[in-house]
Amino acid sequence: IHVYGGNIGGVRRAVYTPEGLVKPFVSGYSNRHLPNIWDLSKDN
């Protein structure tokens, strides 16, 4: 069992371009069987 205190579908993260620029995003995930009502990745 893994316990994680954050909402994985709503955590703000960043990636870096080859030029060193920061590109922020909110990661998301999908579930075919049950809607993920906590997924904030489509809000941005």
N, CA, C and O atoms as CSV, one atom per row, in Angstrom:
chain,resi,resn,atom,element,x,y,z
A,1,ILE,N,N,0.859,-1.178,0.000
A,1,ILE,CA,C,0.000,0.000,0.000
A,1,ILE,C,C,0.893,1.224,0.000
A,1,ILE,O,O,1.826,1.340,0.795
A,2,HIS,N,N,0.584,2.134,-0.911
A,2,HIS,CA,C,1.319,3.396,-0.976
A,2,HIS,C,C,0.362,4.517,-0.593
A,2,HIS,O,O,-0.728,4.635,-1.154
A,3,VAL,N,N,0.770,5.326,0.350
A,3,VAL,CA,C,-0.060,6.449,0.782
A,3,VAL,C,C,0.594,7.732,0.304
A,3,VAL,O,O,1.769,7.984,0.575
A,4,TYR,N,N,-0.182,8.544,-0.413
A,4,TYR,CA,C,0.321,9.806,-0.947
A,4,TYR,C,C,-0.614,10.907,-0.490
A,4,TYR,O,O,-1.828,10.803,-0.669
A,5,GLY,N,N,-0.070,11.959,0.096
A,5,GLY,CA,C,-0.898,13.009,0.677
A,5,GLY,C,C,-1.462,14.005,-0.303
A,5,GLY,O,O,-2.348,14.779,0.062
A,6,GLY,N,N,-0.985,14.021,-1.542
A,6,GLY,CA,C,-1.462,14.994,-2.525
A,6,GLY,C,C,-2.446,14.371,-3.496
A,6,GLY,O,O,-2.580,13.149,-3.575
A,7,ASN,N,N,-3.124,15.221,-4.223
A,7,ASN,CA,C,-4.022,14.774,-5.283
A,7,ASN,C,C,-3.188,14.639,-6.546
A,7,ASN,O,O,-2.825,15.645,-7.156
A,8,ILE,N,N,-2.883,13.427,-6.940
A,8,ILE,CA,C,-2.002,13.195,-8.086
A,8,ILE,C,C,-2.564,13.843,-9.347
A,8,ILE,O,O,-1.794,14.267,-10.209
A,9,GLY,N,N,-3.866,13.929,-9.475
A,9,GLY,CA,C,-4.486,14.560,-10.637
A,9,GLY,C,C,-4.582,16.065,-10.538
A,9,GLY,O,O,-5.173,16.696,-11.415
A,10,GLY,N,N,-4.017,16.671,-9.488
A,10,GLY,CA,C,-4.107,18.116,-9.333
A,10,GLY,C,C,-2.827,18.765,-8.846
A,10,GLY,O,O,-2.852,19.905,-8.382
A,11,VAL,N,N,-1.709,18.063,-8.942
A,11,VAL,CA,C,-0.436,18.596,-8.474
A,11,VAL,C,C,0.214,19.414,-9.582
A,11,VAL,O,O,0.385,18.938,-10.704
A,12,ARG,N,N,0.567,20.631,-9.257
A,12,ARG,CA,C,1.269,21.476,-10.231
A,12,ARG,C,C,2.724,21.022,-10.318
A,12,ARG,O,O,3.400,20.849,-9.305
A,13,ARG,N,N,3.183,20.834,-11.542
A,13,ARG,CA,C,4.548,20.370,-11.798
A,13,ARG,C,C,5.162,21.233,-12.886
A,13,ARG,O,O,4.524,22.157,-13.390
A,14,ALA,N,N,6.391,20.932,-13.243
A,14,ALA,CA,C,7.045,21.666,-14.320
A,14,ALA,C,C,8.011,20.743,-15.045
A,14,ALA,O,O,8.590,19.829,-14.460
A,15,VAL,N,N,8.164,21.007,-16.321
A,15,VAL,CA,C,9.217,20.380,-17.115
A,15,VAL,C,C,10.074,21.511,-17.658
A,15,VAL,O,O,9.672,22.674,-17.635
A,16,TYR,N,N,11.243,21.165,-18.138
A,16,TYR,CA,C,12.173,22.173,-18.635
A,16,TYR,C,C,12.514,21.885,-20.088
A,16,TYR,O,O,12.835,20.756,-20.456
A,17,THR,N,N,12.438,22.921,-20.900
A,17,THR,CA,C,12.758,22.789,-22.318
A,17,THR,C,C,14.268,22.673,-22.485
A,17,THR,O,O,15.009,22.969,-21.548
A,18,PRO,N,N,14.742,22.249,-23.655
A,18,PRO,CA,C,16.187,22.196,-23.893
A,18,PRO,C,C,16.867,23.557,-23.718
A,18,PRO,O,O,18.065,23.630,-23.443
A,19,GLU,N,N,16.094,24.628,-23.880
A,19,GLU,CA,C,16.650,25.969,-23.701
A,19,GLU,C,C,16.688,26.387,-22.233
A,19,GLU,O,O,17.215,27.450,-21.907
A,20,GLY,N,N,16.137,25.566,-21.351
A,20,GLY,CA,C,16.134,25.873,-19.927
A,20,GLY,C,C,14.899,26.616,-19.446
A,20,GLY,O,O,14.849,27.053,-18.296
A,21,LEU,N,N,13.901,26.767,-20.314
A,21,LEU,CA,C,12.676,27.451,-19.912
A,21,LEU,C,C,11.779,26.505,-19.122
A,21,LEU,O,O,11.742,25.301,-19.375
A,22,VAL,N,N,11.061,27.072,-18.165
A,22,VAL,CA,C,10.143,26.284,-17.347
A,22,VAL,C,C,8.796,26.205,-18.047
A,22,VAL,O,O,8.264,27.223,-18.490
A,23,LYS,N,N,8.245,25.011,-18.149
A,23,LYS,CA,C,6.925,24.811,-18.739
A,23,LYS,C,C,6.033,24.141,-17.685
A,23,LYS,O,O,6.090,22.925,-17.507
A,24,PRO,N,N,5.202,24.942,-16.983
A,24,PRO,CA,C,4.361,24.360,-15.937
A,24,PRO,C,C,3.182,23.579,-16.513
A,24,PRO,O,O,2.711,23.869,-17.612
A,25,PHE,N,N,2.715,22.593,-15.764
A,25,PHE,CA,C,1.533,21.824,-16.154
A,25,PHE,C,C,0.937,21.172,-14.916
A,25,PHE,O,O,1.585,21.086,-13.873
A,26,VAL,N,N,-0.288,20.720,-15.038
A,26,VAL,CA,C,-0.938,19.923,-14.000
A,26,VAL,C,C,-1.103,18.526,-14.571
A,26,VAL,O,O,-1.781,18.327,-15.578
A,27,SER,N,N,-0.476,17.568,-13.915
A,27,SER,CA,C,-0.562,16.202,-14.419
A,27,SER,C,C,-1.959,15.648,-14.202
A,27,SER,O,O,-2.665,16.057,-13.280
A,28,GLY,N,N,-2.342,14.737,-15.037
A,28,GLY,CA,C,-3.656,14.115,-14.917
A,28,GLY,C,C,-3.558,12.627,-15.144
A,28,GLY,O,O,-2.507,12.107,-15.518
A,29,TYR,N,N,-4.642,11.962,-14.918
A,29,TYR,CA,C,-4.726,10.541,-15.196
A,29,TYR,C,C,-6.154,10.219,-15.557
A,29,TYR,O,O,-7.063,11.001,-15.277
A,30,SER,N,N,-6.357,9.090,-16.167
A,30,SER,CA,C,-7.707,8.725,-16.595
A,30,SER,C,C,-8.083,7.361,-16.034
A,30,SER,O,O,-7.231,6.524,-15.737
A,31,ASN,N,N,-9.355,7.175,-15.903
A,31,ASN,CA,C,-9.895,5.914,-15.425
A,31,ASN,C,C,-11.137,5.621,-16.252
A,31,ASN,O,O,-12.107,6.377,-16.185
A,32,ARG,N,N,-11.133,4.558,-17.020
A,32,ARG,CA,C,-12.257,4.247,-17.911
A,32,ARG,C,C,-13.519,3.863,-17.159
A,32,ARG,O,O,-14.620,4.033,-17.684
A,33,HIS,N,N,-13.389,3.357,-15.960
A,33,HIS,CA,C,-14.531,2.785,-15.255
A,33,HIS,C,C,-15.235,3.745,-14.302
A,33,HIS,O,O,-16.445,3.631,-14.105
A,34,LEU,N,N,-14.522,4.671,-13.718
A,34,LEU,CA,C,-15.105,5.566,-12.733
A,34,LEU,C,C,-14.558,6.968,-12.965
A,34,LEU,O,O,-13.339,7.135,-13.014
A,35,PRO,N,N,-15.400,7.975,-13.109
A,35,PRO,CA,C,-14.904,9.331,-13.332
A,35,PRO,C,C,-14.042,9.796,-12.163
A,35,PRO,O,O,-14.340,9.522,-11.001
A,36,ASN,N,N,-12.990,10.491,-12.492
A,36,ASN,CA,C,-12.109,11.037,-11.465
A,36,ASN,C,C,-12.548,12.469,-11.184
A,36,ASN,O,O,-12.152,13.387,-11.902
A,37,ILE,N,N,-13.352,12.667,-10.161
A,37,ILE,CA,C,-13.893,14.001,-9.881
A,37,ILE,C,C,-12.855,14.945,-9.293
A,37,ILE,O,O,-13.111,16.144,-9.183
A,38,TRP,N,N,-11.696,14.435,-8.914
A,38,TRP,CA,C,-10.659,15.282,-8.339
A,38,TRP,C,C,-9.613,15.708,-9.362
A,38,TRP,O,O,-8.696,16.449,-9.008
A,39,ASP,N,N,-9.710,15.272,-10.610
A,39,ASP,CA,C,-8.711,15.595,-11.635
A,39,ASP,C,C,-8.833,17.056,-12.031
A,39,ASP,O,O,-9.840,17.462,-12.612
A,40,LEU,N,N,-7.821,17.842,-11.721
A,40,LEU,CA,C,-7.816,19.272,-12.026
A,40,LEU,C,C,-7.013,19.594,-13.276
A,40,LEU,O,O,-6.879,20.766,-13.627
A,41,SER,N,N,-6.470,18.582,-13.962
A,41,SER,CA,C,-5.586,18.848,-15.098
A,41,SER,C,C,-6.296,19.522,-16.257
A,41,SER,O,O,-5.636,20.192,-17.051
A,42,LYS,N,N,-7.597,19.380,-16.394
A,42,LYS,CA,C,-8.330,20.001,-17.499
A,42,LYS,C,C,-8.814,21.406,-17.154
A,42,LYS,O,O,-9.389,22.086,-18.005
A,43,ASP,N,N,-8.588,21.852,-15.907
A,43,ASP,CA,C,-9.019,23.184,-15.484
A,43,ASP,C,C,-8.081,24.279,-15.970
A,43,ASP,O,O,-8.444,25.455,-15.947
A,44,ASN,N,N,-6.885,23.914,-16.410
A,44,ASN,CA,C,-5.891,24.938,-16.798
A,44,ASN,C,C,-5.724,25.005,-18.278
A,44,ASN,O,O,-4.932,25.806,-18.774
